[in-house]
Amino acid sequence: MKLLLIGANGMLARDVIEAFHGTHELVTCDHPDIDIRQADSVTAFIKCHRPDWVLNCAAYTDVDGAETHPDLAFAVNADGAGILARACREQKARLCHFSTDFVFDGNARTPYRETDPAVPLSVYGNSKLAGEQRIQDTFDDYLIVRTSWMFGRGGKNFITTVCRLAAENPDVRVVDDQRGSPTSASDLAAILRVALEKNLHGIYHACNAGVCSWFELAREAVALSGIDSRVVPVSTSQMPRPARRPAFSAMDCTKISRDCGLQIRHWREALRDYIAQL
Ligand SMILES: NC(=O)c1ccc[n+]([C@@H]2O[C@H](COP(=O)([O-])OP(=O)(O)OC[C@H]3O[C@@H](n4cnc5c(N)ncnc54)[C@H](OP(=O)(O)O)[C@@H]3O)[C@@H](O)[C@H]2O)c1
């Protein structure tokens, strides 16, 4: 299987590259060699490499920044996804694309399934949902994987930020009224490899098992890191942010577990491994 990974400098990409290393042919690229907003360069790249799969790890991922830069968020996350889908259709490649739990409004009481209606609250969520729709409107040879609350070795993330703040301060305030499912980028990359090898198609949810609040996740990360700082639970209204986030965005991963034949482990176990490697 030959894969072309776009967005190679991102957090998820780093673990995907590792997961595929040595088992499949993998070509990687990122800014400035390729910009997914530029149809000509995207088509030329795919035509030149003739991959079986294009993996799109490129995205505009600044959730709060998207509120002030909606044009950029839509250009990358929506138009860019459409451009990739059209180029893949032309070149007969399959497209694997990533989306987010932030396509949901958070009013559910049980983890979201792939068939549940998506109603984003933020510009970022809307741009990612528009990207999913552009792909689905273009062709059928796609795999869209929605994930959530990701931590990985390839970039700054909630865990590294909260541990840095905890090391610098006696108290760290973290919201306790937003709940979701943390995801290890390395666990997701391992699931992805099986999903591509099995030629899965359609929309899938993929995150680690278990549900927690950001506060509970932060408390666990600080304790595992052995940092002597107090993590203090606060409400969203006490820590206003530019983008609205869903109060509950856990996703049901039954479909990907069943179709890949995998048991996905609990986020606590994945976090322990991640912190041990930091
Ligand atoms: N991180 C999470 O918690 C999370 C949660 C749910 C879903 N997701 C989804 O998972 C995927 C991967 O996320 P991530 O956290 O690994 O992202 P990331 O670390 O922000 O990496 C994104 C990469 O895309 C590149 N990029 C941005 N605009 C581009 C363009 N126009 N053309 C080509 N490359 C471009 C970035 O390059 P520059 O840095 O040079 O701009 C960066 O290397 C995304 O689809 C994201 O929406 C992430």
The ligand as an SDF file (V2000), in Angstrom:
LIG
                    3D

 48 52  0  0  0  0  0  0  0  0999 V2000
   -5.5370   18.1070   18.3520 N   0  0  0  0  0  0  0  0  0  0  0  0
   -6.7470   17.6870   18.7580 C   0  0  0  0  0  0  0  0  0  0  0  0
   -7.0600   17.6600   19.9710 O   0  0  0  0  0  0  0  0  0  0  0  0
   -7.7720   17.2520   17.7520 C   0  0  0  0  0  0  0  0  0  0  0  0
   -9.0480   16.8780   18.2230 C   0  0  0  0  0  0  0  0  0  0  0  0
   -9.9840   16.4640   17.2840 C   0  0  0  0  0  0  0  0  0  0  0  0
   -9.6850   16.4250   15.9340 C   0  0  0  0  0  0  0  0  0  0  0  0
   -8.4510   16.8200   15.4950 N   0  0  0  0  0  0  0  0  0  0  0  0
   -8.1690   16.7650   14.0620 C   0  0  0  0  0  0  0  0  0  0  0  0
   -7.0720   15.9000   13.8460 O   0  0  0  0  0  0  0  0  0  0  0  0
   -6.3070   16.3670   12.7090 C   0  0  0  0  0  0  0  0  0  0  0  0
   -4.8470   16.5270   13.1080 C   0  0  0  0  0  0  0  0  0  0  0  0
   -4.7760   17.4510   14.1850 O   0  0  0  0  0  0  0  0  0  0  0  0
   -3.3750   17.8810   14.8440 P   0  0  0  0  0  0  0  0  0  0  0  0
   -3.6720   18.3300   16.2300 O   0  0  0  0  0  0  0  0  0  0  0  0
   -2.3560   16.8450   14.6050 O   0  0  0  0  0  0  0  0  0  0  0  0
   -3.0630   19.1820   13.9770 O   0  0  0  0  0  0  0  0  0  0  0  0
   -1.7750   20.1570   14.0260 P   0  0  0  0  0  0  0  0  0  0  0  0
   -0.7760   19.6490   15.0030 O   0  0  0  0  0  0  0  0  0  0  0  0
   -2.2850   21.5420   14.1780 O   0  0  0  0  0  0  0  0  0  0  0  0
   -1.1570   19.9720   12.5600 O   0  0  0  0  0  0  0  0  0  0  0  0
   -1.7900   20.4490   11.4270 C   0  0  0  0  0  0  0  0  0  0  0  0
   -0.7570   20.5360   10.3370 C   0  0  0  0  0  0  0  0  0  0  0  0
   -1.4180   21.0600    9.1600 O   0  0  0  0  0  0  0  0  0  0  0  0
   -0.5370   22.0090    8.5640 C   0  0  0  0  0  0  0  0  0  0  0  0
   -1.3200   22.9320    7.7270 N   0  0  0  0  0  0  0  0  0  0  0  0
   -2.1090   23.9590    8.1330 C   0  0  0  0  0  0  0  0  0  0  0  0
   -2.6410   24.5720    7.0540 N   0  0  0  0  0  0  0  0  0  0  0  0
   -2.1950   23.9040    5.9670 C   0  0  0  0  0  0  0  0  0  0  0  0
   -2.3870   24.0570    4.5720 C   0  0  0  0  0  0  0  0  0  0  0  0
   -3.1560   25.0290    4.0830 N   0  0  0  0  0  0  0  0  0  0  0  0
   -1.7840   23.2000    3.7310 N   0  0  0  0  0  0  0  0  0  0  0  0
   -0.9700   22.2140    4.2070 C   0  0  0  0  0  0  0  0  0  0  0  0
   -0.7340   22.0330    5.5240 N   0  0  0  0  0  0  0  0  0  0  0  0
   -1.3490   22.8690    6.3870 C   0  0  0  0  0  0  0  0  0  0  0  0
    0.1030   22.6800    9.7360 C   0  0  0  0  0  0  0  0  0  0  0  0
    1.2510   23.3770    9.3160 O   0  0  0  0  0  0  0  0  0  0  0  0
    1.6250   24.7910   10.0140 P   0  0  0  0  0  0  0  0  0  0  0  0
    1.8360   24.4510   11.4530 O   0  0  0  0  0  0  0  0  0  0  0  0
    2.8390   25.2070    9.2600 O   0  0  0  0  0  0  0  0  0  0  0  0
    0.4440   25.6850    9.8160 O   0  0  0  0  0  0  0  0  0  0  0  0
    0.4020   21.4860   10.6370 C   0  0  0  0  0  0  0  0  0  0  0  0
    1.6240   20.8650   10.2770 O   0  0  0  0  0  0  0  0  0  0  0  0
   -6.9840   17.6600   12.2570 C   0  0  0  0  0  0  0  0  0  0  0  0
   -7.8690   17.3740   11.2170 O   0  0  0  0  0  0  0  0  0  0  0  0
   -7.7790   18.0950   13.4820 C   0  0  0  0  0  0  0  0  0  0  0  0
   -8.9060   18.8790   13.1150 O   0  0  0  0  0  0  0  0  0  0  0  0
   -7.4780   17.2310   16.3660 C   0  0  0  0  0  0  0  0  0  0  0  0
  1  2  1  0
  2  3  2  0
  2  4  1  0
  4  5  1  0
  4 48  2  0
  5  6  2  0
  6  7  1  0
  7  8  2  0
  8  9  1  0
  8 48  1  0
  9 10  1  0
  9 46  1  0
 10 11  1  0
 11 12  1  0
 11 44  1  0
 12 13  1  0
 13 14  1  0
 14 15  2  0
 14 16  1  0
 14 17  1  0
 17 18  1  0
 18 19  2  0
 18 20  1  0
 18 21  1  0
 21 22  1  0
 22 23  1  0
 23 24  1  0
 23 42  1  0
 24 25  1  0
 25 26  1  0
 25 36  1  0
 26 27  1  0
 26 35  1  0
 27 28  2  0
 28 29  1  0
 29 30  1  0
 29 35  2  0
 30 31  1  0
 30 32  2  0
 32 33  1  0
 33 34  2  0
 34 35  1  0
 36 37  1  0
 36 42  1  0
 37 38  1  0
 38 39  2  0
 38 40  1  0
 38 41  1  0
 42 43  1  0
 44 45  1  0
 44 46  1  0
 46 47  1  0
M  CHG  2   8   1  16  -1
M  END
$$$$
